[in-house]
Amino acid sequence: MSSIRERNKDLILRAASEEFAEKGFAATKTSDIAVRAGLPKPNVYYYFKSKENLYREVLESIVEPLLEASAPFNQPGHPADVLRAYIRTKIRISRDHANASKVFASEIMHGAPHLSCERTAQLNAQAAHNIACIQRWVDQGLIADIDPSHLMFSIWAATQTYADFDWQISTVTGKASLSDDDYEAAAETIIRLVLKGCEIDEPAAAD
């Protein structure tokens, strides 16, 4: 029974992510989520009680990966290694959680009315921590004298675009969808731009 419950919840969450990403919160109907999930409409209410709760669950599904993406900043490391790992993780989130990423971006653009105060505080605190880490690198002369906040915003924009504007990217590249090689190329391009732009030397290889 537990496996059936988890399967149904996963189907509903996936369908909800797609519906909310395509139509936004207000225009999405619970009945459309049920149809996309291939389940009766009462199942949606049975598992999630309301459309609002389901929307918050979609947001929760992306907040945790976003917080975990900052793990490289939470321990000592060379700026090149930290930024490389962070950018790769952010690209991976845009690839693996594209619809939830779109929902999150839309939520933020509308002032985060459904994001809990606790989650907002966690995200803001993590961003402040990352920015402070970059500022220490600047102060120590490890990277160029750049504005750490705007560096972080630029990384967010560059990586998030592969979720928010996947249709446009596919149209320009002439591909129905991007491959793993495309995402790898995206990560490498952004990493190169950031490391070169910040004038970061690669760490010396271990003997």
Order of alpha helices (4+ residues) and beta strands (2+ residues): alpha-alpha-alpha-alpha-alpha-alpha-alpha-alpha-alpha-alpha
